[in-house]
Amino acid sequence: MKRPHDLTKAELERIVEAFQEALYLDQDETPHTWNPDKEWDVYLFDHLSAQLDQAGLRPNKVSPVNPKD
């Protein structure tokens, strides 16, 4: 499993942008709008975890935390 410090600035920016859009971009409106009160559903967490998985940030197995990470 990678840690955030293992990623490039561009990779981190891509993840943060994806999280921001998933949490606050209302695509049901035309034009799309930023909505600080957008309601979230359980599927949002699947989307967010998929973003972390794509970046290699998902743990491969249960393991203890290394305090040096």
Distance bins in CASP14 RR format, pairs under 12 A and 6 or more apart:
PFRMAT RR
TARGET T0000
AUTHOR 0000-0000-0000
RMODE 2
METHOD distances of the structure
MODEL  1
1 7 0 0 0 0 0 1 0 0 0 0 0
1 52 0 0 0 0 1 0 0 0 0 0 0
1 53 0 0 0 0 0 1 0 0 0 0 0
1 55 0 0 0 0 0 1 0 0 0 0 0
1 56 1 0 0 1 0 0 0 0 0 0 0
1 57 1 0 0 1 0 0 0 0 0 0 0
1 58 1 0 0 1 0 0 0 0 0 0 0
1 59 1 0 1 0 0 0 0 0 0 0 0
1 60 1 0 1 0 0 0 0 0 0 0 0
1 61 0 0 0 0 1 0 0 0 0 0 0
1 62 0 0 0 0 0 1 0 0 0 0 0
1 63 0 0 0 0 1 0 0 0 0 0 0
1 65 0 0 0 0 0 1 0 0 0 0 0
1 66 0 0 0 0 0 1 0 0 0 0 0
1 69 0 0 0 0 1 0 0 0 0 0 0
2 8 0 0 0 0 0 1 0 0 0 0 0
2 11 0 0 0 0 1 0 0 0 0 0 0
2 12 0 0 0 0 0 1 0 0 0 0 0
2 15 0 0 0 0 0 1 0 0 0 0 0
2 52 0 0 0 0 1 0 0 0 0 0 0
2 53 0 0 0 0 0 1 0 0 0 0 0
2 54 0 0 0 0 0 1 0 0 0 0 0
2 55 1 0 0 1 0 0 0 0 0 0 0
2 56 1 0 1 0 0 0 0 0 0 0 0
2 57 1 0 1 0 0 0 0 0 0 0 0
2 58 0 0 0 0 1 0 0 0 0 0 0
2 59 0 0 0 0 0 1 0 0 0 0 0
2 60 0 0 0 0 0 1 0 0 0 0 0
2 69 0 0 0 0 1 0 0 0 0 0 0
3 12 0 0 0 0 0 1 0 0 0 0 0
3 52 0 0 0 0 0 1 0 0 0 0 0
3 55 0 0 0 0 0 1 0 0 0 0 0
3 56 0 0 0 0 1 0 0 0 0 0 0
3 57 1 0 0 1 0 0 0 0 0 0 0
3 58 0 0 0 0 0 1 0 0 0 0 0
3 59 0 0 0 0 0 1 0 0 0 0 0
3 65 0 0 0 0 0 1 0 0 0 0 0
3 66 0 0 0 0 1 0 0 0 0 0 0
3 68 0 0 0 0 0 1 0 0 0 0 0
3 69 1 0 1 0 0 0 0 0 0 0 0
4 11 0 0 0 0 1 0 0 0 0 0 0
4 12 1 0 0 1 0 0 0 0 0 0 0
4 13 0 0 0 0 0 1 0 0 0 0 0
4 15 0 0 0 0 1 0 0 0 0 0 0
4 16 0 0 0 0 0 1 0 0 0 0 0
4 52 0 0 0 0 1 0 0 0 0 0 0
4 55 0 0 0 0 1 0 0 0 0 0 0
4 56 0 0 0 0 0 1 0 0 0 0 0
4 57 1 0 0 1 0 0 0 0 0 0 0
4 69 0 0 0 0 1 0 0 0 0 0 0
5 11 0 0 0 0 0 1 0 0 0 0 0
5 12 0 0 0 0 1 0 0 0 0 0 0
5 57 0 0 0 0 0 1 0 0 0 0 0
5 68 0 0 0 0 0 1 0 0 0 0 0
5 69 0 0 0 0 1 0 0 0 0 0 0
6 12 0 0 0 0 0 1 0 0 0 0 0
6 55 0 0 0 0 1 0 0 0 0 0 0
6 56 0 0 0 0 1 0 0 0 0 0 0
6 57 0 0 0 0 1 0 0 0 0 0 0
6 69 0 0 0 0 1 0 0 0 0 0 0
7 13 0 0 0 0 1 0 0 0 0 0 0
7 14 0 0 0 0 1 0 0 0 0 0 0
7 15 1 0 0 1 0 0 0 0 0 0 0
7 16 0 0 0 0 0 1 0 0 0 0 0
7 52 0 0 0 0 0 1 0 0 0 0 0
7 54 0 0 0 0 0 1 0 0 0 0 0
7 55 1 0 0 1 0 0 0 0 0 0 0
7 56 0 0 0 0 1 0 0 0 0 0 0
7 57 1 0 0 1 0 0 0 0 0 0 0
8 14 0 0 0 0 1 0 0 0 0 0 0
8 15 0 0 0 0 0 1 0 0 0 0 0
8 55 0 0 0 0 0 1 0 0 0 0 0
9 15 0 0 0 0 0 1 0 0 0 0 0
9 16 0 0 0 0 0 1 0 0 0 0 0
10 16 0 0 0 0 0 1 0 0 0 0 0
10 17 0 0 0 0 0 1 0 0 0 0 0
10 55 0 0 0 0 0 1 0 0 0 0 0
11 17 0 0 0 0 0 1 0 0 0 0 0
11 18 0 0 0 0 0 1 0 0 0 0 0
11 51 0 0 0 0 0 1 0 0 0 0 0
11 52 0 0 0 0 0 1 0 0 0 0 0
11 54 0 0 0 0 1 0 0 0 0 0 0
11 55 1 0 0 1 0 0 0 0 0 0 0
11 56 0 0 0 0 1 0 0 0 0 0 0
11 57 0 0 0 0 1 0 0 0 0 0 0
12 18 0 0 0 0 0 1 0 0 0 0 0
12 19 0 0 0 0 0 1 0 0 0 0 0
12 51 0 0 0 0 0 1 0 0 0 0 0
12 52 0 0 0 0 0 1 0 0 0 0 0
12 55 0 0 0 0 1 0 0 0 0 0 0
12 57 0 0 0 0 0 1 0 0 0 0 0
13 19 0 0 0 0 0 1 0 0 0 0 0
13 20 0 0 0 0 0 1 0 0 0 0 0
13 55 0 0 0 0 0 1 0 0 0 0 0
14 20 0 0 0 0 0 1 0 0 0 0 0
14 21 0 0 0 0 0 1 0 0 0 0 0
14 51 0 0 0 0 1 0 0 0 0 0 0
14 52 0 0 0 0 0 1 0 0 0 0 0
14 54 0 0 0 0 1 0 0 0 0 0 0
14 55 1 0 0 1 0 0 0 0 0 0 0
15 21 0 0 0 0 0 1 0 0 0 0 0
15 22 0 0 0 0 0 1 0 0 0 0 0
15 47 0 0 0 0 0 1 0 0 0 0 0
15 48 0 0 0 0 1 0 0 0 0 0 0
15 49 0 0 0 0 0 1 0 0 0 0 0
15 50 0 0 0 0 0 1 0 0 0 0 0
15 51 1 0 1 0 0 0 0 0 0 0 0
15 52 1 0 0 1 0 0 0 0 0 0 0
15 53 0 0 0 0 0 1 0 0 0 0 0
15 54 0 0 0 0 1 0 0 0 0 0 0
15 55 1 0 1 0 0 0 0 0 0 0 0
15 56 0 0 0 0 0 1 0 0 0 0 0
15 57 1 0 0 1 0 0 0 0 0 0 0
16 22 0 0 0 0 0 1 0 0 0 0 0
16 23 0 0 0 0 0 1 0 0 0 0 0
16 24 0 0 0 0 0 1 0 0 0 0 0
16 48 0 0 0 0 0 1 0 0 0 0 0
16 51 0 0 0 0 1 0 0 0 0 0 0
16 52 0 0 0 0 0 1 0 0 0 0 0
16 55 0 0 0 0 0 1 0 0 0 0 0
17 23 0 0 0 0 0 1 0 0 0 0 0
17 24 0 0 0 0 0 1 0 0 0 0 0
17 25 0 0 0 0 1 0 0 0 0 0 0
17 51 0 0 0 0 1 0 0 0 0 0 0
18 24 0 0 0 0 0 1 0 0 0 0 0
18 25 0 0 0 0 0 1 0 0 0 0 0
18 44 0 0 0 0 0 1 0 0 0 0 0
18 47 0 0 0 0 1 0 0 0 0 0 0
18 48 0 0 0 0 1 0 0 0 0 0 0
18 49 0 0 0 0 0 1 0 0 0 0 0
18 50 0 0 0 0 1 0 0 0 0 0 0
18 51 1 0 1 0 0 0 0 0 0 0 0
18 52 0 0 0 0 1 0 0 0 0 0 0
18 53 0 0 0 0 0 1 0 0 0 0 0
18 54 0 0 0 0 1 0 0 0 0 0 0
18 55 0 0 0 0 1 0 0 0 0 0 0
19 25 0 0 0 0 0 1 0 0 0 0 0
19 40 0 0 0 0 0 1 0 0 0 0 0
19 44 0 0 0 0 1 0 0 0 0 0 0
19 45 0 0 0 0 0 1 0 0 0 0 0
19 47 0 0 0 0 1 0 0 0 0 0 0
19 48 1 0 0 1 0 0 0 0 0 0 0
19 49 0 0 0 0 0 1 0 0 0 0 0
19 50 0 0 0 0 0 1 0 0 0 0 0
19 51 1 0 0 1 0 0 0 0 0 0 0
19 52 0 0 0 0 1 0 0 0 0 0 0
19 55 0 0 0 0 0 1 0 0 0 0 0
19 57 0 0 0 0 0 1 0 0 0 0 0
20 34 0 0 0 0 1 0 0 0 0 0 0
20 35 0 0 0 0 0 1 0 0 0 0 0
20 36 0 0 0 0 0 1 0 0 0 0 0
20 38 0 0 0 0 0 1 0 0 0 0 0
20 48 0 0 0 0 0 1 0 0 0 0 0
20 51 0 0 0 0 0 1 0 0 0 0 0
21 27 0 0 0 0 1 0 0 0 0 0 0
21 32 0 0 0 0 1 0 0 0 0 0 0
21 33 0 0 0 0 0 1 0 0 0 0 0
21 34 0 0 0 0 1 0 0 0 0 0 0
21 35 0 0 0 0 0 1 0 0 0 0 0
21 38 0 0 0 0 0 1 0 0 0 0 0
21 44 0 0 0 0 0 1 0 0 0 0 0
21 47 0 0 0 0 1 0 0 0 0 0 0
21 48 0 0 0 0 0 1 0 0 0 0 0
21 51 0 0 0 0 0 1 0 0 0 0 0
22 38 0 0 0 0 1 0 0 0 0 0 0
22 40 0 0 0 0 1 0 0 0 0 0 0
22 41 0 0 0 0 0 1 0 0 0 0 0
22 43 0 0 0 0 1 0 0 0 0 0 0
22 44 1 0 1 0 0 0 0 0 0 0 0
22 45 0 0 0 0 1 0 0 0 0 0 0
22 46 0 0 0 0 0 1 0 0 0 0 0
22 47 1 0 1 0 0 0 0 0 0 0 0
22 48 1 0 0 1 0 0 0 0 0 0 0
22 49 0 0 0 0 0 1 0 0 0 0 0
22 50 0 0 0 0 1 0 0 0 0 0 0
22 51 1 0 0 1 0 0 0 0 0 0 0
22 52 0 0 0 0 0 1 0 0 0 0 0
23 34 0 0 0 0 0 1 0 0 0 0 0
23 35 0 0 0 0 1 0 0 0 0 0 0
23 36 0 0 0 0 1 0 0 0 0 0 0
23 37 0 0 0 0 0 1 0 0 0 0 0
23 38 1 0 0 1 0 0 0 0 0 0 0
23 39 0 0 0 0 0 1 0 0 0 0 0
23 40 1 0 0 1 0 0 0 0 0 0 0
23 41 0 0 0 0 0 1 0 0 0 0 0
23 44 1 0 0 1 0 0 0 0 0 0 0
23 45 0 0 0 0 0 1 0 0 0 0 0
23 47 0 0 0 0 1 0 0 0 0 0 0
23 48 0 0 0 0 1 0 0 0 0 0 0
23 51 0 0 0 0 0 1 0 0 0 0 0
24 32 0 0 0 0 0 1 0 0 0 0 0
24 33 0 0 0 0 1 0 0 0 0 0 0
24 34 1 0 1 0 0 0 0 0 0 0 0
24 35 1 0 1 0 0 0 0 0 0 0 0
24 36 1 0 0 1 0 0 0 0 0 0 0
24 37 0 0 0 0 1 0 0 0 0 0 0
24 38 1 0 1 0 0 0 0 0 0 0 0
24 39 0 0 0 0 0 1 0 0 0 0 0
24 40 0 0 0 0 1 0 0 0 0 0 0
24 44 0 0 0 0 0 1 0 0 0 0 0
25 31 0 0 0 0 0 1 0 0 0 0 0
25 32 1 0 1 0 0 0 0 0 0 0 0
25 33 1 0 0 1 0 0 0 0 0 0 0
25 34 1 0 0 1 0 0 0 0 0 0 0
25 35 1 0 0 1 0 0 0 0 0 0 0
25 36 0 0 0 0 0 1 0 0 0 0 0
25 38 1 0 0 1 0 0 0 0 0 0 0
25 44 0 0 0 0 0 1 0 0 0 0 0
25 47 0 0 0 0 0 1 0 0 0 0 0
26 32 1 0 0 1 0 0 0 0 0 0 0
26 33 1 0 1 0 0 0 0 0 0 0 0
26 34 1 0 0 1 0 0 0 0 0 0 0
26 35 1 0 1 0 0 0 0 0 0 0 0
26 36 0 0 0 0 0 1 0 0 0 0 0
26 37 0 0 0 0 1 0 0 0 0 0 0
26 38 1 0 1 0 0 0 0 0 0 0 0
26 39 0 0 0 0 1 0 0 0 0 0 0
26 40 0 0 0 0 0 1 0 0 0 0 0
27 33 0 0 0 0 1 0 0 0 0 0 0
27 34 0 0 0 0 0 1 0 0 0 0 0
27 35 0 0 0 0 1 0 0 0 0 0 0
27 38 0 0 0 0 1 0 0 0 0 0 0
28 35 0 0 0 0 1 0 0 0 0 0 0
28 38 0 0 0 0 1 0 0 0 0 0 0
28 39 0 0 0 0 0 1 0 0 0 0 0
29 35 1 0 0 1 0 0 0 0 0 0 0
29 38 0 0 0 0 0 1 0 0 0 0 0
32 38 0 0 0 0 0 1 0 0 0 0 0
38 44 0 0 0 0 1 0 0 0 0 0 0
40 46 0 0 0 0 0 1 0 0 0 0 0
40 47 0 0 0 0 0 1 0 0 0 0 0
40 48 0 0 0 0 1 0 0 0 0 0 0
41 47 0 0 0 0 1 0 0 0 0 0 0
41 48 0 0 0 0 0 1 0 0 0 0 0
42 48 0 0 0 0 0 1 0 0 0 0 0
42 49 0 0 0 0 0 1 0 0 0 0 0
43 49 0 0 0 0 0 1 0 0 0 0 0
43 50 0 0 0 0 0 1 0 0 0 0 0
44 50 0 0 0 0 0 1 0 0 0 0 0
44 51 0 0 0 0 0 1 0 0 0 0 0
45 51 0 0 0 0 0 1 0 0 0 0 0
45 52 0 0 0 0 0 1 0 0 0 0 0
46 52 0 0 0 0 0 1 0 0 0 0 0
46 53 0 0 0 0 0 1 0 0 0 0 0
47 53 0 0 0 0 0 1 0 0 0 0 0
47 54 0 0 0 0 0 1 0 0 0 0 0
48 54 0 0 0 0 0 1 0 0 0 0 0
48 55 0 0 0 0 0 1 0 0 0 0 0
48 57 0 0 0 0 0 1 0 0 0 0 0
48 58 0 0 0 0 0 1 0 0 0 0 0
49 55 0 0 0 0 0 1 0 0 0 0 0
49 56 0 0 0 0 0 1 0 0 0 0 0
49 57 0 0 0 0 1 0 0 0 0 0 0
49 58 1 0 0 1 0 0 0 0 0 0 0
49 59 0 0 0 0 0 1 0 0 0 0 0
50 56 0 0 0 0 0 1 0 0 0 0 0
50 57 0 0 0 0 0 1 0 0 0 0 0
50 58 0 0 0 0 1 0 0 0 0 0 0
51 57 0 0 0 0 1 0 0 0 0 0 0
51 58 0 0 0 0 1 0 0 0 0 0 0
52 58 1 0 1 0 0 0 0 0 0 0 0
52 59 0 0 0 0 1 0 0 0 0 0 0
53 59 0 0 0 0 1 0 0 0 0 0 0
53 60 0 0 0 0 0 1 0 0 0 0 0
57 69 0 0 0 0 0 1 0 0 0 0 0
59 65 0 0 0 0 0 1 0 0 0 0 0
59 66 0 0 0 0 0 1 0 0 0 0 0
59 69 0 0 0 0 0 1 0 0 0 0 0
63 69 0 0 0 0 0 1 0 0 0 0 0
END
